[in-house]
């Protein structure tokens, strides 16, 4: 597939096309991520939401090339806009370059790894298990700074942004590794980073061990560590799940402020649409390894079409109307074992609008015409293109008898009006 960058798309920092990641286990093939497409724009916060087991974390790990055996990225493209990198790799791997974009999946393993920290960085759900308990927090952040500094000075690295660790320093440190890995400069930078993420008295705190930090402060320290290489894209995988509600709010605010101040792009992953809605500009909804609906925040909140997205919205507590009850989505996420996945829509067993067609063949990814709000559901045709729906005779179908009564009632109260209701 040849991707031609268009002028109007110049804000796209990342374009993911048909990304597919599978795990080959003793039980069989697991289709964790199946042909997903999305973009990440420069300076935006893109949210990925879905239940546990929907494939959102695997999608993020695929971006940063952290999929481990028995998993493998088996298909797709990840185009990263970086004119310097494109020029650097054009001769050796011409197929991996298209204008200012580079398909990072076509780079060598070393080339992909060099992008970690400097292009992509990641923070995880549980900061307590991400830090070494026997090393001070400042030392661990300084190590991350030093690793990036040395990698930048390496003439074989794909980036060279840090100037104060010269090529001579790099050669000397490689030939005569000192016992002390981190330098005073790296420690100073670690303190600056702790200050940037709002740690009070950062010089003193840098000397403390992880157990001396509260959960919220440790999450801030992990964000500081992730910023050590000045990444362009920060992937935050459930960064607030292990925190209590007031601290959650502070961490979300911090991410939002960092994005404002630095122009960083952030991919925020959460099972909680309420969290995603707080700070994201655009949202992708994942279900059973597929990206079943995506659009900007208002598309998802005010004109969502996919019944799963609507179910997630109905699951958000409404504090303005405490008398309203939460509406759970009945059933569970289906097995992603290839041998157990059906032929039709994977949501059909839980969907109140399921039709016979839904169970026979999968819905195609349908675009509403402006390319920004996309839905993988037969109902999208009715919502966006009544003429096409008539032509396909889809609107004459009654919901499947196995559809959930409870959710059908929910849909009747949802803000979206379908032509066949
Ligand atoms: S209406 Fe059909 S295609 Fe759409 S979510 Fe329900 S089962 Fe899937």
Boltz pocket constraint, residues with backbone or C-beta under 6 A from the ligand:
constraints:
  - pocket:
      binder: B
      contacts: [[A, 306], [A, 307], [A, 308], [A, 345], [A, 346], [A, 347], [A, 348], [A, 351], [A, 352], [A, 353], [A, 354], [A, 355], [A, 358], [A, 363], [A, 376], [A, 377], [A, 378], [A, 379]]
      max_distance: 6.0
